[in-house]
């Protein structure tokens, strides 16, 4: 784990300091600390996060924190024909909400969800993840909170956090600003990979409910808040006593273990992780050219937060649908005779799920029809 390595390529060096005619630095001796990089704070942050990181360890993890690279030994008895899957992502401008509320212990869950749930779409078991945190000033407690969230996400996803980096960027980012990103790796046997070729006419689309806005569309969210002078402390009636800030900071649901259970116990022809681009924009990515996916809007009512945002912002349905998940975070494509078993399994795991539509012969398009239930847009 290399969280203690504060990025020295961004430090303000003595060679960059203004010099007087005598050649001496005009402002006196220059140090890393005077340039804005606090190595001791970085080291302290590492100490604070060690317990969180160790929570994520699973069989296969080698070594510990402090190395230059995370190590993982693949179990070839389980994966004799291994295909590695990898994904990388960030959280986007949802970070602004966390920074405004000064609440940093859940944003890491969002990061894991955005990275790891892309892996299970191809049927891969998530193995490990690494993170990167850039900040204007290393505040150890805050960094530890962020990493604690990442670790919690990894526990929920069943993967290990095996490495990371914290970089201090003084003069480039404000002291309270930060950005996070991550990369994950999973594995699937070559003969068990999910691909478009498995999806066929007659298959059923199973919607798996989202926990809210997840981590996409926040530029539009913040535009609506600003244009309508809405405060994160506001408590609209639709949210049942929750503030806008609480609702918007709800962590992204992590589907990895639910998806793997569906693969193992029910059989799945495909998954679509509903992120940027909305339901149709992501579902089309997993369809072969020989079929269409027919989605019935009447099968669900978009979550209250989406209806609130659409109403307050005057956003047309044509803009809402590609920007938000509207309450569907993952879609499973299963054979028609396995649909009931899929719904039963997801229900037993406490996951909201329903029949969203079906697959028919076509030309690789998603066709949405009907009107949302109990919804104004």
C-alpha positions in Angstrom: 0.0 0.0 0.0 1.6 3.2 -1.1 -0.8 5.7 0.5 2.2 7.4 2.2 3.9 8.4 -1.1 3.0 12.0 -1.4 3.5 13.0 -5.0 6.8 14.7 -5.2 6.5 15.4 -8.9 4.1 18.1 -8.0 6.2 19.7 -5.2 7.5 23.3 -5.5 11.2 22.8 -5.7 14.1 25.1 -4.7 15.0 25.4 -8.4 11.6 27.0 -9.0 11.9 29.6 -6.2 12.5 33.3 -7.2 16.1 34.2 -6.6 17.7 37.5 -5.6 20.7 39.0 -7.3 23.0 37.2 -4.9 21.5 33.9 -6.0 19.9 33.1 -2.7 16.2 32.1 -2.6 14.3 35.4 -2.0 12.0 33.9 0.5 14.6 31.9 2.5 15.3 28.2 2.6 12.7 26.1 0.7 11.4 22.8 2.1 8.7 20.4 1.1 6.5 21.7 3.9 6.9 25.3 2.7 5.8 24.1 -0.7 2.7 22.7 0.8 3.5 19.0 1.0 3.3 17.5 4.5 5.0 14.1 4.5 4.2 13.5 8.2 0.5 14.1 7.6 0.6 11.5 4.8 2.3 9.0 7.1 -0.3 9.7 9.8 -3.1 9.1 7.3 -1.6 5.7 6.5 -1.6 4.7 10.1 -5.2 5.7 10.5 -6.4 3.7 7.5 -4.5 0.5 8.1 -7.4 -1.2 10.1 -9.9 -0.3 7.3 -7.7 -1.8 4.6 -7.0 -5.0 6.5 -10.8 -5.6 6.7 -10.9 -6.1 3.0 -8.2 -8.9 2.8 -9.4 -12.1 1.2 -7.6 -15.3 0.2 -5.0 -14.5 -2.5 -3.7 -11.3 -1.0 0.0 -11.3 -0.4 2.1 -9.0 1.7 0.7 -5.9 3.4 0.7 -2.1 3.4 3.7 -0.1 2.5 5.0 -2.0 -0.6 5.4 -0.5 -4.1 2.8 -2.9 -5.6 -0.2 -4.9 -4.3 0.2 -8.6 -4.8 -2.5 -11.2 -5.4 -2.1 -14.9 -6.1 -4.8 -16.3 -8.4 -6.3 -19.7 -7.4 -5.9 -21.7 -10.6 -7.9 -24.6 -9.2 -11.0 -22.5 -9.3 -10.0 -20.7 -12.6 -8.2 -23.2 -14.8 -8.8 -21.0 -17.9 -8.7 -17.5 -16.3 -9.6 -14.3 -18.1 -8.8 -11.2 -16.2 -11.3 -8.3 -16.4 -10.3 -4.7 -15.4 -12.1 -1.5 -14.9 -11.3 2.0 -13.8 -13.6 4.9 -12.8 -14.2 7.8 -10.4 -17.1 9.3 -8.6 -17.6 12.5 -10.6 -19.1 15.6 -9.1 -20.9 13.8 -6.4 -17.7 14.6 -4.6 -18.9 18.2 -4.4 -21.9 17.1 -2.3 -19.6 15.2 0.1 -17.3 18.2 0.4 -20.1 20.7 1.0 -21.6 18.5 3.7 -18.1 17.7 5.1 -19.0 14.0 5.1 -16.4 11.8 3.6 -17.0 8.3 4.9 -19.4 7.0 2.2 -18.0 8.4 -1.0 -15.6 5.6 -1.2 -18.5 3.1 -1.4 -19.6 4.9 -4.5 -16.1 4.5 -6.0 -16.1 0.7 -5.5 -19.6 0.4 -6.9 -18.6 2.3 -10.1 -15.5 0.2 -10.6 -16.5 -3.3 -9.4 -20.0 -3.6 -10.8 -18.6 -3.1 -14.3 -16.6 -6.2 -13.8 -19.5 -8.5 -12.9 -21.3 -7.5 -16.2 -18.9 -9.9 -17.9 -19.4 -12.5 -15.2 -16.1 -11.8 -13.4 -15.6 -12.3 -9.7 -14.0 -9.1 -8.3 -10.6 -9.9 -6.8 -8.9 -6.6 -5.8 -8.9 -2.9 -6.2 -6.5 0.0 -5.9 -7.3 3.7 -5.2 -5.9 7.1 -5.9 -6.7 10.2 -3.9 -5.6 13.7 -5.0 -6.1 16.6 -2.5 -4.9 20.1 -2.0 -3.9 19.3 1.6 -3.6 16.0 3.3 -5.8 16.1 6.4 -5.2 12.6 7.9 -8.7 12.1 9.4 -10.4 13.0 6.2 -8.2 10.7 4.1 -8.8 7.9 6.6 -12.6 8.5 6.3 -12.4 8.3 2.5 -10.4 5.1 2.6 -12.7 3.6 5.3 -15.5 4.1 2.8 -13.5 2.4 0.0 -12.7 -0.4 2.4 -16.4 -0.8 3.3 -17.3 -0.9 -0.4 -14.7 -3.6 -1.0 -16.1 -5.7 1.9 -19.6 -5.4 0.3 -18.2 -6.3 -3.1 -16.1 -9.2 -1.8 -12.8 -7.8 -3.1 -9.6 -6.7 -1.4 -8.1 -3.2 -1.3 -4.4 -4.0 -2.1 -2.9 -0.7 -2.9 -3.3 3.0 -3.3 -1.8 6.5 -3.5 -2.5 9.8 -1.9 -1.1 12.8 -3.7 -0.9 16.3 -2.2 -1.4 19.0 -4.9 -0.8 22.4 -3.3 -1.4 25.3 -5.5 -3.3 23.1 -7.9 -6.2 22.2 -5.7 -7.8 24.0 -2.8 -7.0 22.8 0.7 -10.5 21.2 1.1 -10.7 19.9 -2.5 -10.0 16.3 -3.4 -10.7 13.8 -6.2 -10.7 10.0 -6.0 -10.5 7.3 -8.6 -9.8 3.6 -8.6 -9.1 0.5 -10.6 -10.3 -3.0 -10.1 -9.5 -6.5 -11.4 -11.7 -9.6 -11.5 -11.4 -13.0 -13.1 -13.8 -15.3 -15.0 -13.2 -18.7 -16.6 -13.1 -18.3 -20.4 -16.1 -20.7 -20.9 -18.2 -18.8 -18.3 -17.9 -15.2 -19.7 -21.1 -13.3 -20.3 -21.4 -11.8 -23.7 -24.0 -10.4 -26.1 -24.1 -13.7 -28.0 -25.9 -15.4 -25.1 -28.9 -13.0 -25.2 -31.7 -14.3 -27.4 -35.4 -13.7 -28.2 -37.7 -14.7 -25.4 -35.3 -13.7 -22.6 -36.7 -11.6 -19.7 -35.3 -8.3 -18.4 -35.1 -8.2 -14.7 -34.7 -4.7 -13.1 -32.6 -4.5 -9.9 -33.5 -1.4 -7.9 -31.1 1.4 -7.2 -30.5 3.1 -3.9 -31.0 6.6 -5.5 -29.0 8.8 -7.8 -25.9 6.6 -7.4 -22.9 8.4 -9.0 -24.1 9.8 -12.3 -25.9 13.0 -13.3 -24.6 15.2 -10.5 -23.7 18.0 -12.8 -27.4 18.2 -13.7 -28.4 17.7 -10.1 -26.2 20.6 -8.9 -27.4 22.8 -11.8 -31.0 22.3 -10.6 -30.1 23.0 -7.0 -28.3 26.2 -8.0 -31.0 27.4 -10.5 -33.8 26.9 -8.0 -31.9 28.1 -4.9 -32.4 24.7 -3.2 -30.3 23.9 -0.1 -28.8 20.6 0.8 -30.5 21.1 4.2 -34.0 21.3 2.7 -36.3 18.5 3.6 -38.9 18.1 0.7 -42.0 16.2 1.6 -41.2 13.6 -1.1 -38.1 12.5 0.8 -39.9 11.4 3.9 -38.0 13.6 6.4 -34.6 13.2 4.8 -32.7 16.2 3.7 -31.6 16.8 0.1 -28.0 16.4 1.2 -28.7 13.0 2.9 -30.6 11.8 -0.2 -28.0 12.9 -2.7 -25.1 11.4 -0.7 -26.8 8.0 -0.4 -24.1 5.5 -1.4 -24.4 3.7 -4.7 -25.7 0.1 -4.2 -23.1 -2.5 -4.9 -24.5 -5.4 -6.9 -21.4 -7.7 -7.3 -22.4 -10.4 -4.8 -26.0 -10.4 -5.9 -25.0 -10.7 -9.5 -22.6 -13.6 -8.8 -25.3 -15.4 -6.8 -27.6 -15.0 -9.8 -25.0 -16.5 -12.1 -24.3 -19.4 -9.8 -27.8 -20.3 -8.8 -30.1 -19.2 -11.6 -28.0 -18.7 -14.7 -27.7 -15.4 -16.5 -27.4 -14.4 -20.1 -26.2 -10.9 -19.5 -26.1 -7.9 -17.2 -26.2 -4.1 -17.8 -24.8 -1.7 -15.2 -27.0 1.4 -15.4 -24.6 4.4 -15.1 -24.0 7.4 -17.3 -26.3 7.3 -20.3 -29.3 5.9 -18.3 -31.1 2.6 -18.8 -31.4 2.6 -22.6 -27.9 3.9 -23.2 -26.4 1.1 -21.1 -28.7 -1.8 -22.0 -27.9 -1.4 -25.7 -24.2 -2.0 -25.0 -24.9 -5.7 -24.1 -27.3 -6.5 -26.9 -26.4 -8.5 -30.1 -27.5 -7.0 -33.4 -30.2 -9.7 -33.8 -32.5 -8.6 -30.9 -34.2 -5.7 -29.4 -34.9 -5.1 -25.7 -38.4 -3.9 -25.0 -38.7 -2.0 -21.7 -42.1 -1.2 -20.2 -42.0 2.0 -18.2 -45.3 1.0 -16.5 -43.5 -1.7 -14.5 -42.1 0.8 -12.0 -42.3 4.3 -10.6 -39.1 6.4 -10.6 -37.8 7.1 -7.1 -39.0 10.4 -5.5 -35.7 12.1 -5.8 -35.9 11.9 -9.6 -39.4 13.2 -9.7 -38.4 16.1 -7.5 -35.4 17.0 -9.6 -37.5 16.8 -12.8 -40.2 19.0 -11.4 -37.9 21.6 -9.8 -35.7 21.8 -12.8 -38.5 21.6 -15.4 -36.5 18.7 -17.0 -38.2 16.9 -19.9 -38.4 13.1 -19.9 -36.1 13.1 -22.9 -33.4 14.7 -20.7 -34.2 12.8 -17.5 -33.9 9.3 -18.9 -30.3 9.5 -20.3 -29.1 11.4 -17.2 -30.3 9.2 -14.3 -31.0 5.6 -13.5 -34.5 6.4 -12.3 -34.5 3.6 -9.8 -32.9 0.8 -11.9 -29.2 0.3 -11.1 -28.6 -3.1 -12.8 -30.5 -5.2 -15.3 -30.2 -9.0 -15.5 -31.1 -10.8 -18.7 -32.3 -14.3 -18.0 -34.1 -17.1 -19.8 -37.9 -16.8 -19.5 -38.2 -20.0 -17.5 -35.6 -18.7 -14.9 -37.2 -15.3 -14.4 -39.2 -16.3 -11.3 -36.2 -18.0 -9.8 -34.2 -14.9 -10.3 -36.8 -12.7 -8.7 -37.1 -15.1 -5.7 -33.4 -15.2 -5.2 -33.0 -11.4 -5.3 -35.9 -11.0 -2.9 -34.3 -13.4 -0.5 -31.2 -11.2 -0.5 -33.3 -8.1 0.3 -32.9 -6.6 -3.1 -35.8 -4.9 -4.9 -36.4 -6.5 -8.3 -39.1 -6.8 -10.9 -39.8 -7.8 -14.5 -38.8 -4.9 -16.6 -39.5 -6.2 -20.1 -38.4 -8.8 -22.6 -36.1 -9.5 -25.5 -37.4 -10.0 -29.1 -35.9 -10.4 -32.5 -34.7 -7.1 -33.8 -31.7 -5.1 -34.8 -29.9 -4.3 -31.5 -32.1 -1.5 -30.2 -33.7 -0.6 -26.8 -37.3 0.3 -27.2 -39.1 1.9 -24.3 -42.9 2.1 -24.2 -45.7 3.0 -21.8 -45.9 5.6 -19.0 -44.2 5.4 -15.6 -46.5 4.5 -12.8 -47.4 7.4 -10.4 -45.0 9.8 -12.1 -45.5 13.3 -13.6 -42.9 12.9 -16.4 
